[in-house]
Amino acid sequence: MATVAAAKDKYRSFLDDEADNVQWRHGAPPSYDDVNQLFEQGRTKEWKEGSLEEIVQNAIKTWEMELSHKVRLQDFKSINHEKFNLIVNGREGLKGEEALKMGSYNALLKNSLPKEFQYYKADEESFESSHEAFRSAFPRGFAWEVIHVYSGPPLIAFKFRHWGIFEGPFKGHAPTGETVEFYGIATVKV
């Protein structure tokens, strides 16, 4: 959901100070200018600089950037490569290489519902097709914010909000201009 360009990003680490040998999916670091603007206009919380809430929020944004735009797991700085395990809704966990191969949308939206109840079928999408579908539907991106942090390190539990404006077609559905949003609870072990 980002366009390719080099720009300083205040919400994501390891984007502007990368070594020349990092392999970027589109040849260069992405720009998050559009989604950052959407975030700043639509966020419901503005966390104090250096607070645990801000640190968690920016860490998750950094991880998402790496998962979406870096080609090799060895270039990720936001995770412990050996210990990383992405578990969503009680599914079997995904190691870093598995999540990287699937892509963020497929890794996060894969589910075990019967096929007739799955509108989005992660098993039928590639990394590229999933990103194209969501970039098309949400051209300004899908913003993300921390709403509340329930516990501090080493196991951080938090509530988040994810939203975007449905401004482009999505799998045969015409855009409505409506805000699409959802809330969730997550944990991260540091």
C-alpha positions as CSV (number, residue, x, y, z in Angstrom):
1,M,0.0,0.0,0.0
2,A,3.0,2.2,-0.4
3,T,4.5,3.7,-3.5
4,V,8.2,3.3,-4.3
5,A,10.3,6.4,-3.4
6,A,13.0,7.3,-0.9
7,A,11.7,9.5,1.9
8,K,12.2,9.9,5.6
9,D,9.5,8.1,7.6
10,K,8.7,9.1,11.2
11,Y,6.7,6.0,12.0
12,R,8.9,3.2,10.7
13,S,12.5,2.3,11.6
14,F,15.1,0.8,9.3
15,L,13.6,2.5,6.2
16,D,15.9,5.4,5.6
17,D,19.2,4.1,7.1
18,E,19.4,0.8,5.3
19,A,22.6,-0.7,3.9
20,D,23.0,-0.8,0.2
21,N,22.8,-4.6,0.2
22,V,19.1,-4.7,1.4
23,Q,17.0,-6.2,-1.3
24,W,13.7,-4.3,-1.8
25,R,10.8,-5.9,-3.5
26,H,10.4,-2.9,-5.9
27,G,14.1,-1.9,-6.1
28,A,14.1,0.8,-3.5
29,P,12.6,1.6,-0.1
30,P,8.9,2.5,-0.2
31,S,7.2,5.8,0.6
32,Y,4.5,5.8,3.2
33,D,3.5,9.4,2.6
34,D,-0.1,8.7,1.6
35,V,-0.9,6.3,4.4
36,N,0.9,8.4,6.9
37,Q,-1.4,11.3,5.9
38,L,-4.4,9.0,6.3
39,F,-3.1,7.9,9.7
40,E,-2.6,11.5,10.9
41,Q,-6.0,12.6,9.7
42,G,-7.9,9.6,11.1
43,R,-6.1,8.4,14.2
44,T,-8.0,8.5,17.4
45,K,-4.9,8.5,19.7
46,E,-1.8,10.6,19.6
47,W,0.8,9.0,21.9
48,K,3.5,10.8,23.8
49,E,6.9,10.5,22.1
50,G,8.8,7.6,23.6
51,S,5.8,6.1,25.4
52,L,5.2,2.3,25.2
53,E,2.1,2.9,23.1
54,E,4.2,4.8,20.5
55,I,7.0,2.3,20.6
56,V,4.6,-0.6,20.0
57,Q,2.7,1.3,17.2
58,N,5.9,2.1,15.4
59,A,7.4,-1.4,15.9
60,I,4.3,-3.0,14.2
61,K,4.4,-0.5,11.4
62,T,8.1,-1.3,10.9
63,W,7.5,-5.0,10.9
64,E,4.7,-4.6,8.3
65,M,6.9,-2.5,6.1
66,E,9.6,-5.1,6.2
67,L,7.2,-8.0,5.5
68,S,5.6,-6.1,2.6
69,H,8.7,-4.6,1.0
70,K,11.9,-6.6,1.8
71,V,12.7,-9.7,-0.2
72,R,14.9,-11.5,2.2
73,L,14.3,-12.3,5.9
74,Q,18.0,-11.7,6.6
75,D,17.3,-8.0,5.9
76,F,14.6,-7.8,8.6
77,K,15.7,-5.9,11.8
78,S,12.3,-5.8,13.6
79,I,12.2,-9.5,14.5
80,N,14.4,-12.3,15.9
81,H,14.7,-14.5,12.8
82,E,15.0,-17.7,14.8
83,K,12.2,-17.1,17.3
84,F,9.6,-15.3,15.1
85,N,6.2,-17.0,15.0
86,L,3.1,-15.3,13.6
87,I,-0.1,-16.9,15.1
88,V,-3.5,-15.5,14.0
89,N,-6.8,-16.5,15.4
90,G,-5.4,-19.7,16.9
91,R,-4.0,-21.0,13.6
92,E,-0.8,-22.9,13.4
93,G,2.1,-20.4,13.7
94,L,4.1,-19.2,10.7
95,K,7.9,-18.8,10.8
96,G,9.4,-15.7,9.2
97,E,10.2,-17.3,5.9
98,E,6.7,-18.7,5.6
99,A,5.1,-15.3,6.3
100,L,7.5,-13.6,3.9
101,K,6.6,-16.0,1.1
102,M,2.8,-15.7,1.7
103,G,2.8,-11.9,2.1
104,S,1.2,-9.9,4.9
105,Y,-2.3,-10.1,3.6
106,N,-2.3,-13.8,3.1
107,A,-0.6,-14.5,6.4
108,L,-3.0,-12.4,8.3
109,L,-6.2,-13.2,6.5
110,K,-5.8,-16.9,6.0
111,N,-8.6,-18.8,7.8
112,S,-10.1,-22.2,8.2
113,L,-13.7,-21.3,7.4
114,P,-15.5,-23.4,4.8
115,K,-14.7,-22.1,1.3
116,E,-18.3,-20.9,0.8
117,F,-17.9,-18.5,3.7
118,Q,-14.5,-17.2,2.6
119,Y,-14.8,-14.0,0.6
120,Y,-11.1,-13.6,0.6
121,K,-9.4,-16.9,-0.2
122,A,-5.7,-16.5,0.9
123,D,-4.9,-20.0,-0.5
124,E,-5.8,-18.8,-4.0
125,E,-3.7,-15.6,-3.8
126,S,0.0,-15.0,-4.4
127,F,2.0,-12.4,-2.5
128,E,1.8,-10.1,-5.6
129,S,-2.0,-10.7,-6.3
130,S,-2.9,-10.0,-2.7
131,H,-1.0,-6.8,-2.5
132,E,-2.4,-5.6,-5.9
133,A,-6.0,-6.3,-4.8
134,F,-5.6,-4.2,-1.6
135,R,-3.5,-1.5,-3.2
136,S,-6.3,-1.1,-5.8
137,A,-9.1,-1.0,-3.3
138,F,-7.3,1.3,-0.8
139,P,-4.9,3.5,-2.9
140,R,-4.0,5.7,0.1
141,G,-3.2,2.6,2.1
142,F,-4.7,1.0,5.2
143,A,-3.7,2.9,8.3
144,W,-2.9,1.3,11.6
145,E,-2.9,2.6,15.2
146,V,-2.5,1.3,18.7
147,I,-5.7,2.1,20.7
148,H,-4.5,0.7,24.1
149,V,-1.6,-1.2,25.6
150,Y,-2.7,-3.6,28.3
151,S,0.6,-5.0,29.5
152,G,4.3,-4.1,29.2
153,P,7.3,-6.2,28.2
154,P,8.2,-8.9,27.8
155,L,4.7,-9.9,26.7
156,I,2.9,-6.9,25.4
157,A,-0.8,-7.1,24.9
158,F,-2.5,-4.3,22.9
159,K,-5.7,-3.3,21.1
160,F,-5.4,-1.9,17.5
161,R,-7.5,-0.2,14.9
162,H,-6.9,-0.7,11.1
163,W,-8.7,1.4,8.5
164,G,-8.8,2.7,5.0
165,I,-11.1,4.4,2.5
166,F,-12.6,2.0,-0.1
167,E,-11.7,4.2,-3.2
168,G,-10.9,1.5,-5.8
169,P,-12.3,-1.7,-7.1
170,F,-11.9,-4.9,-5.0
171,K,-12.6,-8.3,-6.6
172,G,-15.5,-7.1,-8.8
173,H,-16.9,-4.7,-6.2
174,A,-17.1,-1.0,-7.1
175,P,-15.6,1.5,-4.7
176,T,-18.0,3.1,-2.3
177,G,-15.8,5.8,-0.7
178,E,-16.7,4.4,2.7
179,T,-14.2,3.9,5.5
180,V,-13.5,0.2,6.1
181,E,-12.1,-0.4,9.6
182,F,-11.6,-3.2,12.1
183,Y,-10.3,-3.6,15.6
184,G,-8.2,-6.4,17.0
185,I,-6.2,-7.5,20.0
186,A,-2.7,-8.8,19.6
187,T,0.3,-9.8,21.7
188,V,4.0,-9.4,20.9
189,K,6.8,-11.0,22.9
190,V,10.0,-8.9,23.1
